């Protein structure tokens, strides 16, 4: 299972990207971002092409949820990042989620042997 992101809180992470004790406590007290409709969760899609896996959402507000930014008329409202995908701004995965994904892939490959 993918751990929730603690958006914009570098004080919750060690230099290597792992959560520190403060981050673990904050995560334990954090409620997941789940809208009433659940549309964002249902609209996560994946596409495999060669050696690549692309995960995306077709929801119009998915980018602002993931990365945060300015919105509204005149871009006067700042919306904080509330990531729902385990991806950093540079496109890399967080260490814990990368380990979970690799474990799932290895399990799948080993089951076929």
C-alpha distances in whole Angstrom, upper triangle without the diagonal:
4,6,9,13,16,18,21,21,22,23,20,19,21,23,21,18,16,16,19,20,21,18,16,18,18,14,15,18,16,16,13,15,16,19,22,22,18,19,17,14,16,18,15,17,16,20,20,23,25,22,21,18,18,16,17,18,22,22,25,24,20,22,23,20,18,21,23,27,30,31,34,37,38,35,36,32,30,26,24,21,18,15,12,12,11,14,17,21,22,19,18,14,13,13,10,8,11,11,7,9,12,11,10,13,15,14,15,18,19,19,22,24
4,7,9,13,15,18,18,19,20,17,16,18,20,18,15,14,14,17,18,19,15,14,17,16,12,14,16,14,14,12,14,15,18,21,21,17,18,16,13,16,17,14,16,16,19,19,23,24,22,19,16,16,14,15,16,20,20,23,21,17,19,20,17,15,17,20,24,27,28,31,34,35,32,33,29,26,23,20,17,14,11,9,8,7,11,14,17,18,16,14,11,10,11,8,6,9,10,7,9,12,12,11,14,16,16,17,20,21,22,24,26
4,7,9,12,15,15,16,17,14,13,16,18,16,13,11,11,14,15,15,12,10,13,12,9,11,13,11,12,10,12,14,18,21,21,18,20,17,15,18,19,16,19,19,22,23,26,27,25,22,19,19,16,18,18,22,21,24,21,18,19,19,16,14,17,19,22,26,27,30,33,34,31,31,28,25,21,18,15,13,11,9,9,8,11,13,17,19,17,15,12,9,11,8,7,11,11,10,12,15,15,15,17,19,19,21,23,24,25,27,29
4,7,9,13,13,14,16,12,13,16,18,17,14,12,11,14,15,14,11,11,12,11,7,10,11,9,9,7,9,12,15,18,19,16,18,15,13,17,18,16,18,19,22,24,27,29,26,23,21,19,16,17,17,20,19,21,18,16,16,16,13,12,14,16,19,23,23,26,30,31,27,28,24,21,18,15,12,9,8,7,8,8,11,12,15,18,17,16,13,11,13,11,10,13,15,13,14,18,18,18,20,23,23,24,26,28,28,30,33
4,6,9,9,11,13,10,11,14,16,15,11,11,10,13,15,13,10,11,13,10,8,12,13,10,11,10,10,13,16,20,21,18,19,16,15,19,19,17,19,20,23,24,27,29,26,23,21,19,17,17,17,20,19,21,18,15,15,15,12,10,11,13,16,20,21,24,28,28,25,25,22,19,16,12,9,7,6,7,8,7,9,10,12,15,14,14,11,9,12,11,10,13,15,15,16,19,20,20,22,24,25,26,28,30,30,33,35
4,7,6,9,10,7,9,13,15,15,11,11,9,11,13,11,7,10,11,8,7,11,11,9,11,11,11,15,18,21,23,20,22,18,18,22,22,20,23,24,26,28,30,32,29,27,24,23,20,20,20,23,22,22,19,17,16,15,13,11,12,13,16,19,21,24,28,28,24,24,21,17,15,11,9,8,8,10,12,11,12,11,14,16,17,16,14,11,14,13,13,16,18,18,19,22,23,23,25,27,28,29,31,33,34,36,38
4,6,8,11,9,11,14,15,16,13,13,12,14,16,14,11,13,14,11,11,14,14,11,13,12,12,15,17,21,22,20,21,18,18,22,21,19,22,23,26,28,30,32,29,26,24,22,19,19,19,21,20,20,17,15,14,12,10,9,9,9,12,16,18,21,24,24,21,20,17,14,11,8,6,6,7,10,11,11,11,10,11,15,15,15,14,12,15,15,15,18,20,20,21,23,25,25,27,29,30,31,33,35,36,38,40
4,6,9,9,10,13,14,16,13,14,13,14,16,14,12,15,16,13,13,17,16,14,16,16,15,19,21,24,26,24,24,21,21,25,24,23,25,26,28,30,32,33,31,28,26,24,22,21,21,24,22,22,18,17,15,14,12,11,10,9,12,15,18,21,24,23,20,19,17,13,12,8,7,9,10,13,14,14,13,11,11,14,16,16,16,14,17,18,18,20,22,22,23,26,27,28,29,32,33,34,36,37,38,40,42
4,5,6,7,11,12,14,11,12,10,11,13,10,8,12,13,10,11,15,15,13,16,16,16,20,22,26,27,25,26,23,23,27,27,25,27,28,30,32,34,35,32,30,28,26,24,24,24,27,25,25,22,20,19,17,16,14,13,13,15,18,21,24,27,27,23,23,20,16,15,11,10,11,12,15,16,15,15,13,14,16,18,17,17,14,16,17,18,20,22,22,23,26,27,28,30,32,33,34,36,37,38,41,42
4,5,5,8,9,11,9,10,9,10,13,11,9,13,14,12,13,17,17,16,19,19,20,23,26,29,31,28,29,26,26,29,29,26,29,29,31,32,33,35,32,29,28,26,25,25,26,28,27,27,24,22,20,19,18,16,15,15,17,20,23,27,30,29,25,25,22,19,18,14,13,14,14,17,17,15,15,12,13,15,17,16,16,13,15,16,17,19,21,22,23,25,26,28,29,31,32,34,35,37,38,40,42
4,6,8,10,12,11,11,9,8,10,8,8,11,12,11,13,16,16,16,19,20,21,25,27,30,32,30,31,28,28,31,31,29,31,32,34,35,37,38,35,32,31,29,28,28,29,32,30,30,27,25,24,22,21,19,18,18,20,23,26,29,32,31,28,27,24,21,20,16,16,16,17,20,20,18,18,16,17,19,21,20,19,15,17,17,19,21,22,23,25,27,28,29,31,33,34,36,37,38,40,42,44
4,7,10,12,9,9,6,6,8,6,4,8,9,8,9,12,13,13,16,17,18,22,25,28,30,28,29,26,25,29,29,27,29,29,32,33,35,36,33,30,28,28,26,26,27,30,29,29,26,24,23,22,20,18,17,18,21,24,26,29,33,32,29,28,25,22,20,16,15,15,15,17,18,16,16,15,17,19,20,18,17,13,14,14,16,18,19,20,22,24,25,26,28,30,31,32,34,35,37,39,41
4,7,8,6,5,4,5,9,8,6,9,12,11,11,15,16,16,19,19,20,24,27,30,31,29,30,26,26,29,29,26,28,28,30,31,33,33,30,28,26,26,24,25,26,30,29,30,27,24,23,22,20,18,17,19,22,25,28,31,34,34,30,30,27,23,22,18,16,16,15,18,17,14,15,13,15,17,18,16,14,11,11,12,14,16,17,18,20,22,23,24,26,27,29,30,32,33,35,37,38
4,5,5,5,6,6,9,10,9,11,14,14,15,17,19,19,22,22,24,27,30,34,35,32,33,29,29,32,32,29,31,30,32,32,34,34,30,29,27,27,26,27,29,32,32,33,30,27,26,25,24,21,20,22,24,28,31,34,37,37,33,33,30,26,25,21,19,20,19,21,20,17,17,15,17,17,19,16,15,12,11,13,15,16,17,19,21,22,23,25,27,27,29,31,32,33,35,37,38
4,5,7,9,10,13,14,13,15,18,18,18,21,23,22,25,25,26,29,32,36,37,34,34,31,30,33,33,30,31,30,32,32,33,33,29,28,27,27,26,27,29,33,32,33,30,27,26,26,24,21,20,22,24,28,31,34,37,36,33,33,31,27,26,22,20,21,20,22,21,17,17,14,16,16,17,15,15,12,12,14,16,17,18,20,22,22,24,26,27,28,30,32,32,33,36,38,38
4,6,9,10,14,15,13,15,18,18,18,21,23,22,25,24,25,29,32,35,36,33,33,29,29,32,31,28,29,27,29,29,30,30,26,25,24,24,24,26,28,31,31,32,30,27,25,26,24,21,20,23,25,29,32,35,38,37,34,34,32,28,27,23,21,21,19,21,19,15,15,13,15,15,16,13,12,10,8,11,14,13,14,17,18,18,20,23,23,24,26,28,29,30,32,34,35
4,7,9,13,13,11,13,16,16,15,18,20,19,21,21,22,25,28,31,32,29,29,26,25,28,28,24,26,25,27,27,28,29,25,23,22,22,21,23,25,28,28,29,26,23,22,22,21,18,17,19,22,26,28,32,35,35,31,31,29,25,23,20,17,17,15,17,16,12,12,10,13,13,14,11,10,7,7,9,11,12,13,15,16,17,19,21,22,23,25,27,28,29,31,33,34
4,6,10,11,9,10,13,14,13,15,18,17,20,19,21,24,27,31,32,28,29,26,25,28,28,25,26,26,28,28,30,30,26,25,23,23,22,24,26,29,29,30,28,25,24,24,22,19,19,21,24,28,30,34,37,37,33,33,31,27,25,21,18,18,16,17,16,13,13,13,16,16,16,13,11,8,7,7,10,11,12,13,16,17,17,20,21,22,24,26,27,28,30,32,33
4,7,8,5,6,10,10,9,12,14,14,17,17,19,22,26,29,30,27,29,25,24,28,28,25,27,27,29,30,32,32,29,27,25,25,23,25,26,29,29,30,27,24,24,23,21,19,19,21,24,27,29,33,36,36,32,32,29,25,23,19,17,16,15,17,16,13,15,14,17,18,19,16,14,10,10,9,12,14,14,15,18,19,19,21,23,24,25,27,29,30,31,34,35
4,5,5,6,9,10,10,12,15,15,19,19,22,25,28,31,33,30,32,29,27,31,31,29,31,31,33,33,36,36,33,31,29,29,27,28,30,33,32,33,30,27,27,26,24,22,22,23,26,29,32,35,38,38,34,34,31,27,25,21,20,19,19,20,20,17,18,17,20,21,22,19,17,14,13,12,15,17,17,18,21,22,22,25,27,27,28,31,32,33,34,37,38
4,5,5,6,9,10,11,13,14,18,19,22,25,28,31,33,31,33,30,28,32,33,31,33,33,35,36,38,39,36,34,32,32,30,31,31,35,34,35,32,29,29,28,25,24,24,25,28,31,33,36,39,39,36,35,32,28,26,23,22,20,20,22,22,20,21,20,23,25,25,23,20,17,16,15,18,20,19,20,23,25,24,26,29,29,30,32,34,34,36,39,40
4,6,5,6,9,10,11,12,16,18,20,23,26,29,32,29,31,28,27,31,32,30,32,33,36,36,39,40,37,34,32,32,29,30,30,34,32,33,30,28,27,26,23,22,22,23,25,28,30,33,36,36,33,32,29,25,24,20,19,18,19,21,22,19,21,20,22,24,25,23,21,17,17,16,19,21,21,22,25,26,26,28,30,31,32,34,36,37,38,41,42
4,5,5,6,9,10,10,14,15,17,20,24,27,29,26,28,25,24,28,28,26,29,29,32,33,35,36,33,31,29,28,26,26,27,30,29,30,26,24,24,23,20,19,19,20,23,26,28,31,34,34,31,30,27,23,21,17,16,15,15,17,18,16,17,16,19,21,22,20,17,14,14,13,15,18,18,19,21,23,23,25,27,28,29,31,33,34,35,38,39
4,5,5,6,9,10,13,14,17,20,24,26,28,26,28,25,24,27,28,26,29,29,32,33,35,36,33,31,29,28,26,27,27,31,30,31,28,25,25,25,22,20,21,22,25,29,30,33,37,37,33,33,29,26,24,20,19,17,17,17,18,16,18,18,21,23,23,21,18,15,14,12,15,18,17,17,20,22,22,23,26,27,27,29,31,32,33,36,37
4,5,5,6,9,12,14,17,20,24,26,28,26,29,26,25,29,30,28,31,31,35,36,38,40,37,34,32,31,29,29,29,32,31,32,29,27,27,26,23,22,23,23,26,29,31,33,37,37,34,33,29,26,24,20,19,18,18,19,21,19,21,21,24,26,26,24,21,18,18,16,18,21,21,21,24,26,25,26,29,30,30,32,35,35,36,39,40
4,5,5,6,10,12,14,18,21,23,26,24,26,24,23,26,27,26,29,30,33,34,37,38,36,33,31,29,27,27,27,30,28,29,25,24,24,22,19,19,20,20,23,25,27,29,33,33,30,29,25,22,20,17,16,14,15,16,18,17,19,19,21,24,24,23,20,17,18,16,18,21,21,21,23,26,26,26,29,31,31,32,35,36,36,39,41
4,5,5,8,10,12,15,19,21,24,21,23,21,20,23,24,23,26,26,30,31,34,35,33,30,27,26,24,24,24,27,26,27,24,22,22,21,18,17,19,19,22,25,27,29,33,34,30,29,26,23,20,17,15,13,13,14,16,14,17,17,20,23,22,21,18,15,16,14,15,18,18,17,20,23,22,23,26,27,27,29,31,32,33,36,37
4,6,8,10,14,16,20,22,24,22,25,23,21,24,26,25,28,29,32,33,36,38,35,33,30,29,26,27,26,29,28,30,26,24,25,24,21,20,22,22,26,29,30,32,36,36,33,32,29,26,23,20,19,16,16,16,18,17,20,21,24,26,26,24,21,18,18,16,17,20,20,19,22,24,23,24,27,28,28,30,32,33,33,36,38
4,7,10,13,15,18,20,23,21,24,22,21,25,26,25,29,30,33,35,38,40,37,35,32,31,27,27,27,30,28,29,25,24,25,23,20,20,22,21,25,27,28,30,33,35,31,30,26,24,21,18,18,15,17,17,19,19,22,22,24,27,27,26,23,20,21,19,19,23,23,22,24,27,27,27,30,32,31,33,36,36,36,39,41
4,6,9,12,15,17,20,18,21,19,18,21,23,22,25,27,30,32,35,37,35,32,29,28,24,24,23,26,24,25,22,20,21,20,16,17,18,18,21,24,24,26,30,31,28,27,23,21,18,15,14,12,13,13,16,16,19,19,22,25,24,23,21,18,20,18,18,21,22,21,23,26,26,25,28,30,30,31,34,35,35,38,40
4,7,9,12,14,17,15,18,16,15,19,21,20,24,25,29,31,34,37,35,32,28,27,23,23,21,24,22,23,20,19,20,19,15,16,18,18,21,24,24,25,29,31,27,27,23,21,18,15,15,11,13,12,16,16,19,20,23,26,25,24,22,20,22,19,19,22,23,21,23,26,26,25,28,30,30,31,34,35,34,37,40
4,6,9,12,14,12,14,13,11,15,17,16,20,22,25,28,31,33,31,28,25,23,20,19,18,20,18,20,17,15,17,16,13,13,16,16,20,22,22,24,28,29,26,26,22,20,17,15,13,10,10,9,12,14,17,18,20,23,22,22,19,18,20,18,16,20,21,19,20,24,24,23,25,28,27,28,31,32,32,34,37
4,7,10,12,10,12,10,10,13,15,15,18,21,24,27,30,33,31,28,24,22,19,17,15,18,15,17,13,12,14,13,10,11,14,14,17,19,19,20,24,26,23,23,19,17,14,12,11,8,9,8,12,14,16,18,19,22,21,22,20,19,21,20,18,21,23,21,21,25,26,24,27,29,29,29,32,34,34,36,39
4,7,8,6,9,8,8,11,13,13,17,20,24,27,30,33,31,28,25,22,19,17,15,17,14,16,13,13,15,15,11,13,16,16,19,21,20,21,25,27,24,25,21,20,16,15,14,11,11,10,13,16,18,20,22,25,23,24,22,21,24,22,20,23,25,22,22,26,26,24,27,30,29,29,32,34,33,35,38
4,5,5,8,8,9,11,13,14,18,21,25,28,31,34,33,30,26,24,20,18,15,16,13,14,12,12,15,14,11,14,17,16,19,20,19,19,23,25,23,23,20,19,16,16,15,12,13,12,15,18,20,22,23,26,25,26,24,24,27,25,23,26,28,25,25,29,29,27,30,33,32,31,35,37,36,37,41
4,6,8,10,11,12,14,16,20,23,27,30,33,36,36,32,29,26,23,20,17,18,15,16,15,15,19,18,15,18,21,20,22,23,21,21,24,27,25,25,22,22,19,19,19,16,17,15,19,22,24,26,27,30,28,30,28,27,30,28,26,29,31,28,28,32,32,30,32,35,34,33,36,38,37,39,42
4,5,8,9,9,11,14,17,21,24,28,31,34,34,30,27,24,21,18,15,15,12,14,14,14,18,17,15,18,21,20,23,23,21,21,24,27,25,26,23,23,20,20,20,17,18,15,18,22,23,26,27,30,28,29,27,27,30,28,26,29,30,28,27,31,31,29,30,34,33,32,35,37,36,37,41
4,6,5,6,9,11,14,18,21,24,28,31,30,27,23,21,17,16,13,13,11,14,13,12,16,16,14,15,19,19,22,23,21,22,26,28,26,27,24,23,19,19,18,15,15,12,15,18,20,23,24,27,25,26,24,24,27,25,22,25,27,24,23,27,27,25,27,30,29,28,31,33,32,34,37
4,5,5,6,9,12,16,19,22,25,29,29,25,22,19,16,13,10,10,8,11,11,10,14,15,13,15,18,18,21,22,20,21,24,27,24,26,23,22,19,20,18,15,15,12,14,18,20,22,23,26,23,25,23,24,27,26,23,25,27,25,23,27,28,25,27,30,29,28,31,34,32,33,37
4,5,5,7,10,14,17,20,23,27,26,23,19,16,13,10,7,8,6,9,9,7,11,12,10,11,14,15,18,20,18,20,23,25,23,24,21,20,17,17,15,12,11,9,11,15,16,19,19,22,20,21,20,21,24,23,20,22,24,22,21,24,26,23,24,28,28,26,29,32,31,32,36
4,6,6,10,13,16,19,23,26,25,22,18,16,12,11,9,11,10,13,12,10,13,15,12,12,16,17,20,23,21,23,27,29,26,27,24,23,19,19,16,13,12,8,10,13,16,19,20,22,20,21,19,20,22,21,17,20,22,19,18,22,23,20,22,25,24,23,26,29,28,29,33
4,6,8,12,15,18,22,25,25,22,18,16,13,11,9,10,10,13,14,12,15,17,15,15,19,20,23,25,24,25,28,30,28,29,27,26,22,22,20,17,15,12,13,16,18,21,23,25,22,23,21,22,25,23,20,22,24,21,20,23,24,21,22,26,25,23,26,29,27,28,32
4,6,10,13,16,19,23,23,20,16,14,10,8,5,6,7,11,11,10,13,15,13,14,17,19,21,23,22,23,26,28,26,28,25,24,21,21,19,16,15,12,12,16,17,20,21,22,20,21,20,22,25,24,20,22,24,22,20,23,24,22,22,26,26,24,26,29,28,29,33
4,7,10,14,17,20,20,16,13,10,7,6,5,7,9,12,12,10,12,15,13,12,16,18,21,23,22,24,27,29,26,28,26,24,21,20,17,15,13,10,9,12,14,17,18,20,17,18,17,18,21,20,17,18,21,18,16,19,21,18,19,23,22,21,23,26,26,26,30
4,7,10,13,17,17,14,10,8,6,5,6,8,11,14,15,12,14,17,16,15,18,20,23,25,25,27,30,31,29,31,28,27,24,23,20,18,16,13,11,14,15,18,19,20,17,18,17,19,22,21,18,18,21,19,16,19,20,18,17,21,21,19,22,25,24,24,28
4,7,10,13,13,10,7,5,4,6,9,11,14,17,18,15,16,19,18,16,19,22,25,27,27,29,32,33,31,33,31,29,26,25,22,20,17,14,12,14,14,17,19,19,15,16,15,18,20,20,16,16,19,17,14,16,18,15,15,18,19,17,18,22,22,22,25
4,6,10,11,8,6,5,7,9,11,13,16,19,20,17,18,22,21,19,21,24,27,29,29,31,34,35,32,35,33,31,28,28,24,23,20,18,15,16,16,19,20,20,16,17,17,20,22,22,19,18,20,19,15,17,19,17,15,19,20,17,18,22,22,21,24
4,7,7,6,5,6,9,12,15,16,20,22,24,20,21,25,24,21,24,27,29,32,32,35,37,38,35,38,36,34,31,30,27,26,22,20,17,17,17,20,21,20,16,17,17,20,22,22,19,17,19,18,15,15,18,16,13,17,18,15,16,19,20,19,22
4,6,5,6,8,11,14,17,18,22,24,25,22,22,26,26,23,25,28,30,33,33,36,38,39,36,39,38,36,33,32,29,28,24,23,19,20,19,21,22,20,17,18,19,22,23,24,21,19,21,21,17,18,20,19,16,19,20,18,17,21,22,20,23
4,6,8,11,14,17,20,22,25,27,29,26,25,29,29,26,27,31,33,36,36,39,42,42,39,42,40,38,36,35,31,30,27,25,22,22,20,23,23,21,18,18,19,23,23,25,22,19,21,21,18,17,20,19,15,18,20,17,16,20,21,19,21
4,7,10,13,17,20,22,26,28,28,25,25,28,28,24,26,30,32,35,36,39,41,41,39,41,39,37,34,33,29,29,25,24,20,19,18,20,21,19,16,16,16,20,20,21,19,16,18,18,15,14,17,16,13,15,18,16,15,18,20,18,20
4,7,10,13,17,19,22,24,25,21,21,24,24,21,22,26,28,31,32,35,37,38,35,37,36,33,31,29,26,25,21,20,17,16,15,17,18,16,13,13,14,17,18,20,17,14,17,17,14,14,17,16,13,16,18,17,16,20,21,20,22
4,7,10,14,16,19,21,22,18,18,22,21,18,20,24,26,29,30,33,35,36,33,35,33,31,28,27,23,22,19,17,13,13,13,16,17,16,12,12,12,16,17,18,15,13,16,15,12,13,16,14,12,15,17,15,16,19,20,20,22
4,7,10,13,16,18,18,15,15,18,18,15,17,21,23,26,26,29,32,32,29,32,30,28,25,24,21,20,16,15,11,12,11,14,15,14,11,12,12,16,18,19,15,14,17,17,13,15,18,16,15,18,20,18,19,23,23,23,26
4,7,10,13,15,16,12,13,16,15,13,15,18,21,24,24,27,30,31,28,30,28,25,23,21,18,17,13,11,8,10,10,13,14,15,11,12,12,15,17,17,14,14,17,16,13,15,18,16,15,19,20,18,20,23,24,24,27
4,7,9,11,12,9,10,13,12,11,13,16,18,21,21,23,26,27,24,27,25,23,20,19,16,15,12,11,9,11,11,14,14,15,12,14,14,17,20,20,16,17,20,19,16,19,21,19,19,23,24,22,24,27,27,27,30
4,6,8,9,6,8,12,11,10,13,15,17,19,19,21,24,25,23,25,23,21,18,18,16,14,12,10,10,13,13,16,16,18,15,17,17,19,22,22,18,19,23,21,19,22,24,22,22,25,26,24,26,30,29,30,33
4,6,9,7,10,12,12,13,15,17,18,20,18,20,22,24,22,25,23,22,19,20,18,17,15,13,13,17,16,19,18,20,18,20,20,22,26,26,22,23,26,25,22,25,27,25,25,29,29,27,29,32,32,32,36
4,6,5,8,10,10,11,14,15,16,17,16,17,20,22,19,22,20,19,16,17,16,15,14,12,13,17,17,19,19,21,19,22,21,23,26,26,23,24,27,26,24,27,29,26,27,31,31,29,32,35,34,35,38
4,6,7,9,10,12,13,13,14,14,12,14,16,18,16,19,17,17,15,16,15,15,15,14,15,19,18,20,18,21,20,23,23,24,28,28,25,26,30,28,26,30,32,30,30,34,34,33,35,38,37,38,41
4,6,6,6,9,10,10,11,12,10,12,15,17,14,16,14,14,11,13,12,11,12,12,14,17,17,18,17,20,19,21,21,22,26,26,23,25,28,27,25,29,31,29,30,33,34,33,35,38,38,38,42
4,6,5,6,9,10,12,14,13,15,18,20,17,19,16,15,12,13,10,10,9,9,10,13,13,15,14,17,15,18,18,19,23,22,20,21,25,23,22,25,27,25,26,29,30,29,31,34,34,35,38
4,5,5,6,7,9,11,11,14,17,18,15,17,15,14,11,11,9,10,9,10,10,13,12,13,11,14,13,16,16,18,22,22,20,21,24,24,22,25,27,26,27,30,31,30,32,35,35,36,39
4,6,5,5,6,8,8,11,15,16,12,14,12,10,7,8,7,8,9,11,12,15,14,14,12,16,16,18,18,19,23,23,21,23,26,25,25,28,30,29,29,33,34,33,35,38,38,39,42
4,6,6,9,11,11,14,17,19,15,16,13,11,8,8,6,5,6,7,10,13,12,13,13,16,16,18,17,17,21,21,19,21,24,23,22,26,27,26,27,31,31,31,33,36,36,37,40
4,6,9,13,14,17,20,21,17,19,16,13,10,9,6,5,4,6,7,9,9,9,9,13,12,14,13,14,18,18,16,18,21,20,19,22,24,24,24,28,29,28,30,33,33,35,37
4,7,10,12,16,19,19,15,17,14,11,9,8,5,7,7,10,10,11,10,9,7,11,12,14,14,15,19,19,18,19,22,22,22,24,27,26,27,30,31,31,33,35,36,37,40
4,7,9,13,16,16,12,13,11,8,5,5,4,7,8,12,13,15,13,12,11,15,15,17,18,18,22,22,21,23,26,25,25,28,30,29,30,33,34,34,36,39,39,41,43
4,7,10,13,13,9,10,8,6,5,7,7,11,12,15,16,18,16,15,13,16,17,20,21,21,25,26,24,26,29,29,28,31,33,33,33,37,38,37,39,42,43,44,46
4,7,10,9,5,7,6,5,6,9,11,14,15,18,20,22,20,19,16,19,21,23,24,25,28,29,28,29,33,32,32,35,37,36,37,40,41,41,43,45,46,47,50
4,7,8,4,6,5,6,7,11,12,14,16,19,20,23,22,21,19,22,23,25,26,27,30,31,29,31,34,34,33,36,38,37,38,41,42,41,43,46,46,47,50
4,6,5,6,6,9,10,13,15,17,19,21,23,26,25,25,22,26,26,29,30,30,34,34,32,34,38,37,36,39,41,40,41,44,45,44,46,49,49,50,53
4,5,7,8,11,13,17,19,21,23,25,27,30,28,28,25,28,29,32,33,33,37,38,36,38,41,40,39,42,44,43,44,47,48,47,49,52,52,53,56
4,5,8,11,14,17,19,22,24,26,28,30,28,27,24,27,29,32,33,33,37,38,36,38,41,41,40,43,45,44,45,48,49,48,50,53,53,54,57
4,6,8,10,13,15,18,20,23,24,26,25,24,21,24,25,28,29,30,33,34,33,34,38,37,36,39,42,41,41,45,46,45,47,50,50,51,54
4,7,10,13,16,18,21,24,26,28,26,25,23,26,27,30,31,31,34,35,34,36,39,38,38,41,43,42,43,46,47,47,49,52,52,53,56
4,6,10,13,15,18,20,23,25,24,23,21,24,25,28,28,28,32,32,31,33,36,35,35,38,40,39,40,44,44,44,46,49,49,50,53
4,6,10,12,15,18,20,22,21,19,18,21,22,25,25,25,28,29,28,30,33,32,32,35,37,36,38,41,42,41,44,46,47,48,51
4,7,9,12,14,17,19,18,17,16,20,21,23,22,22,26,26,25,27,30,29,29,32,34,33,34,38,38,38,40,43,43,45,47
4,6,9,13,15,16,16,15,14,18,19,20,20,19,22,23,22,24,27,26,26,29,31,31,32,35,36,36,38,40,41,43,45
4,6,9,11,12,12,11,11,15,15,17,16,16,19,19,18,20,23,23,23,26,28,27,28,31,32,32,35,37,37,39,42
4,7,9,11,12,12,12,16,16,17,16,15,18,18,16,19,22,21,21,24,26,25,26,29,30,30,33,35,35,37,39
4,6,7,8,9,10,14,13,14,12,12,15,15,13,16,18,17,17,21,22,21,23,26,27,27,29,31,32,33,36
4,7,9,11,13,16,14,14,12,12,16,15,12,15,17,16,15,19,20,19,21,24,24,24,26,29,29,30,33
4,6,9,11,13,11,11,9,10,13,13,10,12,15,13,12,16,18,17,18,21,22,21,24,26,26,28,31
4,7,10,12,9,9,6,6,9,9,6,8,12,11,10,13,15,15,16,19,20,20,22,24,25,27,29
4,7,8,6,6,5,6,10,11,9,10,13,13,12,15,17,17,18,20,22,22,24,26,27,28,31
4,5,5,5,6,7,10,12,11,11,15,16,15,17,20,20,21,23,25,25,26,29,30,32,34
4,5,7,9,11,14,16,15,15,19,19,18,20,23,23,24,26,28,28,29,32,33,34,36
4,6,9,11,14,16,15,14,18,19,18,19,23,23,23,25,27,28,28,31,33,33,35
4,7,10,13,15,13,12,16,17,15,16,20,20,19,22,24,24,25,28,29,30,32
4,7,9,12,10,9,12,14,13,14,17,18,17,19,22,22,23,25,27,28,30
4,6,8,7,6,9,11,10,11,14,15,15,17,19,20,21,23,25,26,28
4,6,5,6,9,10,11,12,14,15,16,18,20,21,22,24,26,28,29
4,6,5,6,9,10,11,12,14,15,16,18,20,21,22,24,26,27
4,5,5,6,9,10,11,13,14,15,17,19,20,21,23,25,26
4,5,5,6,9,10,11,12,14,15,17,18,20,21,23,25
4,5,5,6,9,10,11,12,14,15,16,18,20,22,23
4,5,5,6,9,10,10,12,14,15,16,18,20,21
4,6,5,6,9,10,11,12,14,15,17,19,21
4,5,5,6,9,10,11,12,14,15,17,19
4,5,5,6,8,10,10,12,14,16,17
4,5,5,6,9,10,10,12,15,16
4,5,5,6,9,10,11,13,15
4,5,5,6,9,10,11,13
4,5,5,6,8,10,11
4,5,5,6,9,10
4,6,5,7,9
4,5,5,7
4,5,5
4,6
4
